[in-house]
Amino acid sequence: MTNIPSPETRWTGAVTAVEDPPLLSQPATRFRDRRDAGRQLAALLEPYRSEHPVIVAMPRGGVPVAAEVARALDAPLDVAVVRKIGAPQNPEFAIGAIAENAVRLLSEHTTRALGLTEAEVNALIARAEEELADYVHRYRGRRPAIDLTARTVILIDDGLATGHSAHAALLSLRARGAARLILAVPVAAAESVRTLASLLDDVVCVEQPEEMWAVGYWYQDFAPTSDAEVAAALDQATRQAQHRPSSSSVEGREVTITAGAVSLGGEWSVPTNARAVVVFAHGSGSGRHSPRNRAVARSLNHAGYATLLLDLLTEAEALDRRNVFDVPLLASRLIAASDWLKTQPDAAALPLAYFGASTGAAAALTAAASLGARVGAVVSRGGRPDLAVDLARVTAPTLLIVGGADREVLELNRLAQSELRCPSELAVVPGAGHLFEEPGALERVSALAISWLDRSFATEPDRALAR
């Protein structure tokens, strides 16, 4: 493919891909649907929130994905409309593509092979330009395109196969004045990412296999997105932008929770219209100031979940390492915090979930076994579920997240999962160690946790977690 002269671009970021591709002999399904893919992608894009980006979707399939990202990042949503230039006898066979702002990509090799004259090529381009104008009107209506001048722009599609349409879209976004361009897709062919690298400042993807096959291969539900759905998503995003507060941050407040004879410190954060509350159970003597759990908690807040970051031990108790491994003690403190939530007006009606790390994961599962149906989900990050009491009695859907380089803990999690009788999954983040300090690893933890909680607390029948 040859392209028109484009503005100078640069490549300053690293490709974010934190999962190994599946073996093609095994099911490759990674996303339940485009909304699920969007939520997972949004967690990886959380670091861009501070840049106040504009989210731009590739219609049609990229719009449901982008709508979830725009909602999670409190960002405006627009579209980058691209139309292919079809061959005369076979319109489905593309000889090029066009996009807004007079962007044209044309394969000179293909036009020569087909024996097309300049006049014939110009006629095909003119036909594609008419289609482009029609689709722009369908999607935006009377809304003007969002001004991208000097903005960070995140281009989103439901997957990247050949990359030809994305190439045209990226040139169009540069022409619209974008200062930084990030391509974000749930799944991308590695070769296509390499081809587009010179046009981008960063690429973010959940999966980047060397052998991708079709984009739909990675989805359970890959039903077509209609033009009406695209227009509706853009309308909704416009309405949300009109009512968006000046600051989207969720403010936390310090709380004190009584557990027996001791008082425990906590931080309570409740976003508007929270869908559930997640209580964090820290391990290894850490508490509510743990930077890793605070980072995950912020992502959960932005995804619509209230969080309670809690010190399970007092400062004096934490000095005795035996208390760190006293799982029944830690679990009793977690149950006390759960009882405290029932007394809070902004939490009493919310479903309950636990997020545990290290020995805190054992405490979370022990408390879940004791409380039964009161706990709707459990997530463990680098946890020690093998230390939990009564694993077989846990009924809450449980997600075990372990770093691929944390081999001993990974094996312990595998053994613990074999004892669980509830719905459970073991998610391995390749290359990550016990603390998930590697680039992108903690963001991947957030994405996995949000997806699991969304599934566990889904209300629509088609989103319900299989039990």
C-alpha positions as CSV (number, residue, x, y, z in Angstrom):
1,M,0.0,0.0,0.0
2,T,1.2,3.5,-0.8
3,N,-0.1,6.5,1.0
4,I,-0.4,10.3,0.6
5,P,2.2,12.4,2.3
6,S,1.4,12.5,6.0
7,P,2.5,14.7,8.9
8,E,5.6,13.7,10.7
9,T,4.9,11.0,13.2
10,R,6.9,9.4,15.9
11,W,7.0,6.2,18.0
12,T,7.7,6.8,21.6
13,G,5.7,4.1,23.4
14,A,6.0,0.4,23.9
15,V,3.5,-2.2,22.8
16,T,1.4,-3.3,25.7
17,A,0.6,-7.0,25.5
18,V,0.4,-9.0,28.7
19,E,-1.0,-12.3,27.7
20,D,0.6,-15.1,25.6
21,P,-1.5,-16.0,22.5
22,P,-3.5,-19.3,22.9
23,L,-2.6,-22.3,20.9
24,L,-4.7,-22.5,17.8
25,S,-5.6,-26.1,18.6
26,Q,-7.4,-24.8,21.7
27,P,-10.4,-22.4,21.9
28,A,-9.0,-18.9,21.5
29,T,-12.1,-17.1,22.9
30,R,-10.8,-14.3,25.0
31,F,-13.8,-11.8,25.2
32,R,-17.4,-12.5,25.9
33,D,-18.5,-9.7,23.7
34,R,-17.4,-6.2,22.6
35,R,-18.5,-4.6,25.8
36,D,-16.4,-7.1,27.8
37,A,-13.5,-6.3,25.5
38,G,-14.0,-2.6,26.1
39,R,-13.9,-2.9,29.8
40,Q,-10.7,-4.9,29.7
41,L,-9.2,-2.4,27.4
42,A,-10.3,0.5,29.5
43,A,-8.3,-0.8,32.5
44,L,-5.1,-0.9,30.4
45,L,-5.8,2.7,29.2
46,E,-6.3,4.1,32.7
47,P,-2.8,5.7,32.7
48,Y,-4.0,8.0,29.9
49,R,-6.9,9.5,32.0
50,S,-4.7,12.4,33.1
51,E,-4.2,13.4,29.4
52,H,-7.9,13.9,29.0
53,P,-8.0,12.0,25.7
54,V,-10.6,11.9,23.0
55,I,-11.8,8.3,22.2
56,V,-12.3,7.7,18.5
57,A,-14.0,4.5,17.3
58,M,-13.8,2.6,14.0
59,P,-17.4,2.0,13.0
60,R,-19.2,-0.3,13.3
61,G,-17.7,-3.0,15.5
62,G,-15.3,-0.6,17.3
63,V,-18.0,1.6,18.7
64,P,-19.3,-0.7,21.4
65,V,-15.7,-1.3,22.5
66,A,-14.9,2.4,22.5
67,A,-18.1,3.4,24.3
68,E,-17.0,1.3,27.3
69,V,-13.6,3.0,27.2
70,A,-15.1,6.5,26.9
71,R,-17.4,5.8,29.9
72,A,-14.6,4.4,32.0
73,L,-12.2,7.3,31.3
74,D,-15.0,10.0,31.3
75,A,-13.8,10.9,27.8
76,P,-15.6,12.2,24.7
77,L,-16.4,9.8,21.9
78,D,-16.2,10.3,18.2
79,V,-15.8,8.1,15.1
80,A,-13.2,7.8,12.3
81,V,-15.2,6.8,9.2
82,V,-13.2,4.9,6.6
83,R,-14.5,3.4,3.4
84,K,-12.7,0.9,1.2
85,I,-12.2,1.5,-2.5
86,G,-13.7,-1.6,-4.1
87,A,-12.5,-3.2,-7.3
88,P,-14.9,-2.7,-10.3
89,Q,-16.0,-6.3,-10.7
90,N,-15.8,-7.2,-7.0
91,P,-16.6,-4.3,-4.7
92,E,-15.7,-6.4,-1.6
93,F,-12.1,-6.7,-2.9
94,A,-10.3,-3.5,-1.7
95,I,-7.8,-1.8,-3.8
96,G,-7.5,1.0,-1.2
97,A,-9.3,3.1,1.4
98,I,-10.4,6.7,2.0
99,A,-11.0,8.6,5.2
100,E,-12.1,12.1,6.3
101,N,-9.8,15.0,5.6
102,A,-9.1,13.9,2.0
103,V,-7.1,10.9,3.1
104,R,-6.6,8.3,0.3
105,L,-4.7,5.0,0.4
106,L,-4.3,3.2,-2.9
107,S,-2.5,0.0,-3.8
108,E,-0.7,0.8,-7.0
109,H,0.4,-2.8,-7.3
110,T,-3.3,-3.9,-7.3
111,T,-4.5,-1.3,-9.7
112,R,-1.8,-2.2,-12.2
113,A,-2.5,-5.9,-11.8
114,L,-6.2,-5.3,-12.5
115,G,-5.3,-3.1,-15.5
116,L,-7.2,-0.1,-14.2
117,T,-6.9,3.2,-16.0
118,E,-6.5,6.5,-14.1
119,A,-10.1,7.5,-15.1
120,E,-11.4,4.2,-13.7
121,V,-9.5,4.6,-10.5
122,N,-10.8,8.2,-10.1
123,A,-14.4,6.9,-10.6
124,L,-14.0,4.3,-7.9
125,I,-12.6,6.9,-5.5
126,A,-15.5,9.3,-6.3
127,R,-18.0,6.5,-5.5
128,A,-16.2,5.7,-2.2
129,E,-16.2,9.4,-1.3
130,E,-20.0,9.5,-1.8
131,E,-20.3,6.5,0.6
132,L,-18.0,8.2,3.1
133,A,-20.1,11.4,3.2
134,D,-23.3,9.3,3.6
135,Y,-21.9,7.3,6.5
136,V,-20.5,10.4,8.3
137,H,-24.0,11.9,8.2
138,R,-25.6,8.7,9.4
139,Y,-23.3,8.5,12.4
140,R,-22.8,12.1,13.5
141,G,-26.0,13.7,12.2
142,R,-25.7,17.4,12.8
143,R,-23.1,17.0,15.4
144,P,-19.7,18.4,14.4
145,A,-16.6,16.3,14.6
146,I,-14.8,16.8,17.9
147,D,-11.9,19.2,17.6
148,L,-8.7,17.1,18.0
149,T,-6.2,19.9,17.8
150,A,-3.3,19.3,20.2
151,R,-5.3,16.4,21.9
152,T,-4.3,12.9,22.8
153,V,-6.5,10.6,20.7
154,I,-7.1,7.0,21.3
155,L,-8.3,5.1,18.2
156,I,-10.2,2.0,19.0
157,D,-11.5,-1.0,17.0
158,D,-12.8,-4.4,18.0
159,G,-9.6,-6.0,16.5
160,L,-6.8,-5.3,14.1
161,A,-6.3,-7.8,11.3
162,T,-4.6,-6.3,8.1
163,G,-4.5,-2.8,9.6
164,H,-5.4,-1.1,6.2
165,S,-8.5,0.7,7.6
166,A,-6.7,1.7,10.8
167,H,-3.9,3.1,8.6
168,A,-6.3,5.4,6.8
169,A,-8.0,6.4,10.0
170,L,-4.7,7.3,11.7
171,L,-3.7,9.6,8.8
172,S,-7.1,11.2,9.1
173,L,-6.7,11.8,12.8
174,R,-3.3,13.4,12.3
175,A,-4.8,15.7,9.7
176,R,-7.5,16.7,12.2
177,G,-4.7,17.9,14.5
178,A,-4.1,15.1,17.0
179,A,-0.9,15.6,19.0
180,R,-0.6,12.1,20.2
181,L,-2.1,9.0,18.7
182,I,-2.6,5.7,20.6
183,L,-4.1,2.7,18.9
184,A,-6.0,0.5,21.3
185,V,-7.6,-2.8,20.3
186,P,-8.6,-5.9,22.3
187,V,-6.7,-8.2,19.9
188,A,-4.2,-7.3,17.1
189,A,-2.1,-9.2,14.6
190,A,1.5,-8.7,15.7
191,E,2.6,-8.0,12.1
192,S,0.0,-5.3,11.6
193,V,1.1,-3.6,14.8
194,R,4.6,-3.5,13.5
195,T,3.5,-2.1,10.2
196,L,1.6,0.8,11.9
197,A,4.2,1.5,14.5
198,S,5.7,4.5,12.7
199,L,2.3,6.3,12.7
200,L,1.8,5.9,16.5
201,D,2.9,7.1,19.9
202,D,1.8,3.9,21.6
203,V,-0.2,0.7,21.0
204,V,-2.3,-0.9,23.7
205,C,-3.8,-4.3,23.3
206,V,-5.0,-7.1,25.5
207,E,-3.8,-9.8,23.1
208,Q,-1.2,-9.7,20.4
209,P,-0.8,-13.1,18.9
210,E,1.5,-13.9,16.0
211,E,-1.3,-16.0,14.5
212,M,-4.6,-14.3,15.0
213,W,-6.8,-15.8,12.3
214,A,-10.1,-13.7,12.2
215,V,-11.0,-11.1,14.8
216,G,-14.2,-12.9,15.6
217,Y,-12.3,-16.0,16.6
218,W,-11.5,-14.2,19.9
219,Y,-15.1,-13.4,20.8
220,Q,-17.9,-15.6,22.2
221,D,-20.5,-13.1,20.8
222,F,-19.4,-11.3,17.6
223,A,-22.8,-10.3,16.3
224,P,-22.7,-7.4,13.8
225,T,-23.2,-3.9,15.1
226,S,-25.8,-1.9,13.2
227,D,-25.7,1.7,12.0
228,A,-28.5,2.5,14.5
229,E,-26.4,1.2,17.4
230,V,-23.5,3.3,16.3
231,A,-25.6,6.4,16.1
232,A,-27.3,5.6,19.5
233,A,-23.9,5.1,21.2
234,L,-22.7,8.5,19.9
235,D,-25.9,10.2,21.0
236,Q,-25.6,8.7,24.5
237,A,-21.9,9.8,24.7
238,T,-22.9,13.3,23.8
239,R,-25.6,13.4,26.5
240,Q,-23.1,12.1,29.1
241,A,-20.6,14.7,28.1
242,Q,-23.2,17.4,28.6
243,H,-23.8,16.3,32.2
244,R,-20.2,15.3,33.0
245,P,-18.9,17.0,36.2
246,S,-15.7,19.0,36.0
247,S,-13.8,16.4,38.0
248,S,-14.4,12.6,37.6
249,S,-12.2,11.6,40.6
250,V,-13.8,9.6,43.4
251,E,-13.0,11.1,46.7
252,G,-12.2,8.6,49.5
253,R,-12.9,9.3,53.2
254,E,-11.1,7.8,56.2
255,V,-13.3,5.5,58.4
256,T,-12.8,3.5,61.6
257,I,-14.2,0.0,62.0
258,T,-14.5,-1.8,65.3
259,A,-13.5,-5.4,65.2
260,G,-13.8,-6.9,68.7
261,A,-11.5,-5.0,71.0
262,V,-9.6,-3.2,68.3
263,S,-10.2,-0.3,65.9
264,L,-9.1,-0.7,62.3
265,G,-8.4,2.2,59.8
266,G,-10.0,2.2,56.4
267,E,-10.6,4.3,53.3
268,W,-14.1,4.3,51.9
269,S,-14.7,5.4,48.3
270,V,-18.1,5.4,46.6
271,P,-18.6,6.5,43.0
272,T,-22.0,7.7,41.8
273,N,-24.4,4.8,41.1
274,A,-22.1,2.2,42.5
275,R,-23.0,-1.3,41.4
276,A,-21.3,-3.2,44.2
277,V,-18.7,-2.7,47.0
278,V,-15.3,-4.4,47.0
279,V,-13.5,-4.9,50.3
280,F,-9.7,-5.2,50.0
281,A,-8.0,-7.7,52.2
282,H,-4.3,-6.9,52.4
283,G,-1.6,-9.4,53.2
284,S,2.0,-9.6,54.4
285,G,1.4,-6.9,57.0
286,S,0.5,-4.2,54.5
287,G,-2.7,-2.1,54.8
288,R,-4.9,0.5,53.3
289,H,-1.9,2.5,52.0
290,S,-0.6,-0.4,49.8
291,P,0.2,1.4,46.4
292,R,-0.7,-1.7,44.4
293,N,-4.1,-2.2,45.9
294,R,-4.8,1.5,45.8
295,A,-4.1,1.5,42.1
296,V,-6.5,-1.3,41.5
297,A,-9.1,0.3,43.8
298,R,-8.9,3.5,41.7
299,S,-9.6,1.5,38.5
300,L,-12.5,-0.2,40.2
301,N,-13.9,3.1,41.3
302,H,-13.8,4.4,37.8
303,A,-15.5,1.2,36.6
304,G,-18.4,1.9,39.0
305,Y,-17.4,-0.1,42.1
306,A,-17.2,1.2,45.7
307,T,-14.1,0.2,47.6
308,L,-13.1,-0.2,51.2
309,L,-9.3,-0.4,51.7
310,L,-8.9,-1.8,55.2
311,D,-6.1,-2.4,57.7
312,L,-6.8,-5.9,58.9
313,L,-4.2,-5.5,61.7
314,T,-3.3,-2.7,64.0
315,E,0.2,-1.3,63.9
316,A,1.2,-3.2,67.0
317,E,-0.3,-6.5,65.7
318,A,1.5,-6.1,62.3
319,L,4.9,-6.2,64.1
320,D,4.3,-9.9,65.0
321,R,4.7,-11.9,61.8
322,R,2.6,-14.7,63.2
323,N,-0.5,-12.4,62.9
324,V,0.1,-12.0,59.2
325,F,-0.5,-15.7,58.8
326,D,-3.3,-16.0,61.3
327,V,-6.0,-16.5,58.6
328,P,-8.9,-17.0,61.0
329,L,-8.0,-13.7,62.7
330,L,-7.8,-11.8,59.4
331,A,-11.0,-13.4,58.2
332,S,-12.9,-12.3,61.4
333,R,-11.7,-8.7,60.8
334,L,-13.0,-8.9,57.2
335,I,-16.4,-10.2,58.4
336,A,-16.5,-7.3,60.9
337,A,-15.9,-4.9,58.1
338,S,-18.7,-6.5,56.0
339,D,-21.1,-6.1,59.0
340,W,-20.0,-2.4,59.2
341,L,-21.0,-1.9,55.6
342,K,-24.5,-3.1,56.3
343,T,-24.9,-0.1,58.7
344,Q,-23.8,2.5,56.1
345,P,-26.6,4.2,54.1
346,D,-24.5,4.3,50.9
347,A,-23.4,0.7,51.1
348,A,-26.2,-1.3,52.8
349,A,-28.0,-2.2,49.6
350,L,-24.8,-2.9,47.5
351,P,-23.7,-6.5,46.7
352,L,-20.4,-7.5,48.4
353,A,-17.1,-8.7,46.9
354,Y,-13.7,-9.3,48.3
355,F,-10.3,-8.6,46.7
356,G,-7.4,-10.3,48.5
357,A,-3.6,-10.2,48.1
358,S,-1.1,-12.6,49.6
359,T,-2.5,-14.0,52.9
360,G,-5.4,-11.5,52.6
361,A,-6.7,-13.7,49.8
362,A,-6.8,-16.6,52.2
363,A,-8.7,-14.4,54.6
364,A,-11.1,-13.3,51.9
365,L,-11.9,-16.9,50.9
366,T,-12.3,-18.0,54.5
367,A,-14.7,-15.1,55.2
368,A,-16.6,-15.9,52.0
369,A,-16.9,-19.6,53.1
370,S,-18.4,-18.3,56.4
371,L,-20.8,-15.7,54.9
372,G,-22.0,-17.9,52.0
373,A,-24.4,-16.1,49.7
374,R,-23.6,-12.7,51.2
375,V,-20.4,-12.6,49.1
376,G,-21.0,-12.3,45.4
377,A,-17.4,-12.6,44.1
378,V,-13.8,-13.0,45.2
379,V,-10.7,-11.9,43.4
380,S,-7.2,-12.9,44.5
381,R,-4.0,-11.1,43.4
382,G,-0.8,-13.1,44.0
383,G,-2.7,-14.7,46.8
384,R,-2.3,-17.7,49.1
385,P,-5.7,-19.4,48.7
386,D,-4.0,-22.6,49.9
387,L,-4.0,-21.2,53.4
388,A,-7.8,-20.6,53.4
389,V,-10.1,-22.5,55.8
390,D,-13.0,-24.5,54.2
391,L,-12.2,-23.8,50.6
392,A,-14.8,-26.3,49.5
393,R,-17.5,-24.2,51.2
394,V,-16.9,-21.1,49.1
395,T,-19.9,-20.3,46.9
396,A,-18.8,-17.0,45.5
397,P,-17.3,-17.0,41.9
398,T,-13.6,-16.8,42.5
399,L,-10.8,-15.4,40.2
400,L,-7.2,-16.3,41.0
401,I,-4.7,-14.0,39.4
402,V,-1.0,-15.0,39.5
403,G,2.1,-13.8,37.8
404,G,3.7,-16.2,35.4
405,A,7.1,-15.7,37.0
406,D,5.8,-16.3,40.5
407,R,6.1,-20.1,40.0
408,E,5.8,-21.4,43.5
409,V,2.6,-19.3,44.2
410,L,1.2,-20.3,40.8
411,E,1.5,-24.0,41.8
412,L,-0.2,-23.3,45.1
413,N,-3.0,-21.5,43.4
414,R,-3.5,-24.5,41.0
415,L,-3.8,-26.8,44.0
416,A,-6.2,-24.5,45.8
417,Q,-8.4,-24.2,42.7
418,S,-8.7,-27.9,42.5
419,E,-10.4,-27.7,46.0
420,L,-12.9,-25.0,45.0
421,R,-16.4,-26.1,44.2
422,C,-17.6,-22.7,43.1
423,P,-17.2,-21.2,39.6
424,S,-13.5,-20.3,39.4
425,E,-10.8,-19.3,37.0
426,L,-7.0,-19.1,37.2
427,A,-5.6,-16.1,35.2
428,V,-1.9,-16.0,34.6
429,V,-0.1,-12.8,33.7
430,P,3.0,-13.9,31.8
431,G,6.3,-12.5,33.0
432,A,4.8,-10.9,36.1
433,G,6.3,-11.5,39.5
434,H,4.7,-11.7,42.9
435,L,4.2,-7.9,43.2
436,F,3.2,-7.3,39.6
437,E,5.7,-4.5,39.2
438,E,6.4,-5.1,35.5
439,P,5.0,-2.5,33.0
440,G,1.4,-3.2,32.3
441,A,1.1,-6.0,34.8
442,L,-1.0,-4.2,37.4
443,E,-3.2,-2.7,34.8
444,R,-3.9,-6.2,33.6
445,V,-4.8,-7.2,37.1
446,S,-7.4,-4.3,37.2
447,A,-8.8,-5.4,33.8
448,L,-9.2,-9.0,34.9
449,A,-10.8,-7.9,38.2
450,I,-13.3,-5.6,36.6
451,S,-14.3,-8.1,33.9
452,W,-14.8,-10.8,36.6
453,L,-16.9,-8.5,38.8
454,D,-18.9,-7.4,35.9
455,R,-19.7,-11.0,35.1
456,S,-20.5,-11.9,38.7
457,F,-22.8,-8.9,39.2
458,A,-24.4,-8.9,35.8
459,T,-28.1,-8.3,35.6
460,E,-28.8,-8.9,32.0
461,P,-29.5,-12.6,31.2
462,D,-26.9,-12.7,28.4
463,R,-24.2,-11.4,30.8
464,A,-24.8,-13.8,33.6
465,L,-21.9,-15.9,34.7
466,A,-22.3,-19.5,33.9
467,R,-22.6,-21.5,37.1
